[in-house]
Amino acid sequence: MTDAVEPVRVDSWLWAIRVYKTRSAATTACRAGHVRVGGERTKAAQTVKPGDEVRVRMSGFDRILIVRQTLSKRVGAPVATTAYDDRTPPREPGAMIAVRDRGAGRPTKRERREIDRLRGRDAENS
């Protein structure tokens, strides 16, 4: 581990705390604009220090991480979780998806209305 006050590249830090599996994946995310430091899009070479806010866009939502400790080498998961504060708000439960058994045949009119209601397409809106 490095000294806690030494600035570290953001892609290296995200890899070290196990947000990304590889450093090249972290670099690619920075290039694509999925990583923000202090609200600004960042390049992979930008440094982070304790107290910085890092937002990472993953799977359609933002993870908000506050840097507690800078790490340049990958560490075990228990140590990695001590290097940041996770301020990510809890996700809303996903929408229900209508699933029919394979081979069930064409849906009846009643079943089709239930499927439309689940998908938020009421008959009055059509």
Disulfide bonds with the S-S distance in Angstrom:
none
